[in-house]
Amino acid sequence: MKTTVTALLLGSALATGAWAGDVRMMWYSDGNEGEVMADLVSRFNAENPDIKLTLDNVAYQVIKEQLPIQLAAGQGPDIARMTDIKKEAGHFLDLTPYLADPAYWQTNFGAQMDWMRPDGSDAITGFMTQLTLTGGFANATLFEQAGVPLPGEGATWDEWVDAAAKVQASQQTAAAMAIDRSGHRIAGPMISEGAKLIGPDRKPAPLDDAGKGFLTKLIGWTADGKNLKDVWVSAAGATYRAGADEFINAAVPFYYSGSWQVANLSEKIGDGFDWVATGSPCGAAGCTGLPGGAALVAIKSTKNPQDVGKVMDWFAREDIVKEFSERALFLPAHKAVLEKGLDFKTEDPHAKAALNMFVKATGQLTEEAQQIPAWTPASDVYAALVKRVGEAMAGELSPEDAFARIDADIAEAAAKVAQ
Amino acid sequence: MIALFLLPNMLIFALFVLIPIGLNVAYSLTGGAEVFLPDRSFVGAAHYARLMDCTNALQPRTCRDDSFWTAVWNTLRFTVFQVSLMTVAAMITALILNRRIPAKGLWRAVFFFPVLLSPVVVGLIWRWILQRQGLANLMMVEAGLPPVNWLTERGWAFAAAVGVSVWAHVGFYALILLAGLQAIPRDLYEAAEMDGTPPARVFWRITLPLLMPNLVVVITLAVIRAVQIFDEAYVLTGGGPGTATMFLTQYIYETGFASPVRNPGLAAAASILMAGVLVVLTLIQQRLRKAEGR
């Protein structure tokens, strides 16, 4: 009998998925931040013997595709590092009652709080582990070998692609440019051309001429071999694909991605070739990238909210944010850390220059671009863009048909917002 | 007493088969992105109506859910090509392995080995071989031939999906046919040999008719497996280029789980339609087996 009762108790304890003091953090990495985090987790555990924090490293695909299902099912980790934070905000825990000093959080992370909580809420659900900005990278060595000068500040998308195409012809690279298969990545250039993704009623707006203009160019660049087809046609639907490896392997002289790639490029390129961050090429309405980032958020289904609060307080500390950002080569979201400045821990001059370039590029964000991270339907619009533009690039749809399909998908997203 | 012995099996069957089927039907009649059934609103047959909303189903782009019909036609095309190729390849393999050849055991193991591999591993191996800077193009360039975009051209990518699937599974089906070949009485062949019957006639008049029960099993299993194609094709091509290799199971997975715009109800409706097709195929197989028995 005693054995049966013990077994039942043990079973029910395991079924809850958490012992008191146990906190699981789901984490993904683009560069070396997983190693930095593992080190910080060890220190946290040493300083807080009453809490056992476990770091679960997963692929970004898991965060994108599996974690949302877990959250919807009321499962998942206690804390997670995520990017689709506005859309999943309903599943996040309001940490306010569990934090030692909520005012510290409001002061230092307040500017991005709306990105990770439902509209109209004043909850504190987490903090940004990094601020990101989309932007380009150029292989300076290939440009130099081709005798093509790097386009300067204020250069347009057309000028960048033309210059990169000359490098492609001279250096026999696979293509002139690559751009990640992501709606987030192509939204910035669309906005630079003057596109309005957010309608006057905050519902997704149908594609306008400016948006269609950039997408038509992008599809055209792919058709004539300037944009590397592989990244976009290597998947169907809204699946994410990065083109970083193509740039690292010097298969393209120009790559459009974002600031989170800096550590990755620095580590993998090493002294293979010289590279520079270029900021975002310009369009008719500006030279904006798209801001965003990854957040460390507390999950509502946690069985240990008190312990989660302690963990979040520790990782949000000014000294910890500063150390993490300097070692991972990330732009922090912490106001005081930003004001006091950072000393990035890298000997790579390319990485340091790139980070400075991205900091400078934040000054060029348009108003539309700044609103996107706190706009709930953004990921629905991105999904429609990626799916249909990918089909057009593969030659299955004409640009006009792709735009009609995007508008139909966007109309569905707008109807969802109305509900 | 018999019911008592059947009870454990029936309970397991109900728990893992009947209840999930019931839940799937229930999901297909509800809307929204929520996971818990009670949180979902009843929409009746709206998802089925959406899937069937077509001006011309032969042209998927005229359908409201063009991705579904694209996936349906891709799956059908894949099934026809893959099953035909698979059956012929399995037959040839089985005939060769049934002959007196040196190191027969080794050859049987070689052909069966891919069956033991995880589909994800199969997909990755072939992706490395067929990607732009992969082994296949390296060999083509070495041979003085231009490289081919195996995975980014629609036709090549589809052919790659079919070919890789055949490579991965042919050993299994060859084994079934080999068992059938070995069950054919030797004296029939000896009699044919004494009569001086040509080998082709022996194949058509003795081997093939006596192998038919195994062949029906092979074709049926291959068709069911082909309709369910997902893992190795998903890893190999991701459903691309465009939607050239997006099959029904991937459509269901993406619609229900992977897409940022999740629609579990629509995915459930599509999976029920797919299950209906599989039930029809199974019934056809049973009919064929009965006919074979007569």
Interface residues (C-beta under 8 A of the other chain):
Chain A: K64 E65 Q66 P68 I69 A72 A73 G74 D84 K87 A174 K229 D230 V233 S234 A235 A236 G237 A238 T239 R241 N249 A251 S379 D380 Y382 A383 A384 K387 G390 E391 M393 A394 G395 E396 L397 D401 R405 D409 E412 A413
Chain B: A33 E34 V35 F36 R61 D66 S67 Q131 R132 Q133 N149 L151 T152 R154 T237 G238 G239 G240 P241 G242 T243 A244 T245 M246 Q250 E254 F257 A258 S259 P260 V261 R262
